[in-house]
């Protein structure tokens, strides 16, 4: 079953895995009986039926066989997560849910407000499926690596055993979204409880004993949200992405009044917007904020990386480490979203750095 089948791409791919020894008649009979699909747009469901028929009739078959396309009565218009959508006896679910952002009508245990439509859709599919049903789902990478979806991932693990997480990269040349494939098996209703196992990330990316950025520095997102925070409080140096040239050591900054949290220089700043690399280049844009600036207000498009020892020399070392080519490779494997998360940066391994026993 494909609960959001569109024009039938995933179901057509499933046909390629039918036994090679089957005759065309056997293939057609099986496909008509066993392939199920739903799509809210009736024209797409009709296109899926036609494409499936064409895929069968143009596949390898005995020349003498009469080529009669099945009707595919189980590919139909409708909502794949509606109450009347029957999942009984479905053995395999192939899912590529809608990715559009949507407003949750009511707060959920895992989140509220605007979310990726793929999040609630995938949960509903797992809730409707029989125990033991296998599922392979193509999902936006933000669900795998975004910190705001931590509780969503917990909910998924209550409903299914995660067998494999497969980062893919860009969906296609027309869709600027990075995706992954989640291979899951629906849990028995008797075993539906929290069981976090960090299945969403490749643990080999940061081997045991590796020095991580979080071992040597604190990491925080800038606090100033432009046009939201009132111009009040003490007058302090104020950093925005426009005032921090990439690779530079910043010794001067404009000022503003700000009553919120300030950051004591020296420290390193990173631009929070950091899309996966497409054509080379480095993921991180690194700059140093000189200690002469004292306490600084930082806008929320910058990430503050402050060494635990508060040393300017350590800031120099961190800048060199964060500019190492291995960092981009690691980040592209760990998080393929447009914004860096604090969690991913805390786990970032620092190539060649060692900590003493005292550290």
Secondary structure, 3 states (H helix, E strand, C coil): CECCCCCCHHHHHHHCCCCCCCCHHHHHHHHHHHCCEEECCHHHHHHHHHHHHHHHHCCCCCCCCCCCCCCCCCEEECCCCCCCCCCCCCCEEEECCCCCEEECCCCECCECCEEEHHHHHHHHHHHHCCCCCEEEEEEECHHHHCHHHHHHHHHHHHHEEEEEEEEEEEEECCEEEEEEEEEEEECCHHHCCCCCCCCCCCHHHHCCCCCEHHHHEEEEECCECCCCCCCCCCEEEEECHHHCCCCCEECCCCEEECCCCCEECCEEEEECECCCCCCCCCCCCEEEECHHHCEEEEECCEEEEEECCCCHHHHHHHHHHHCCHHHHHHHHHHCCCCECCHHHHHCCECCCCCCCCCC
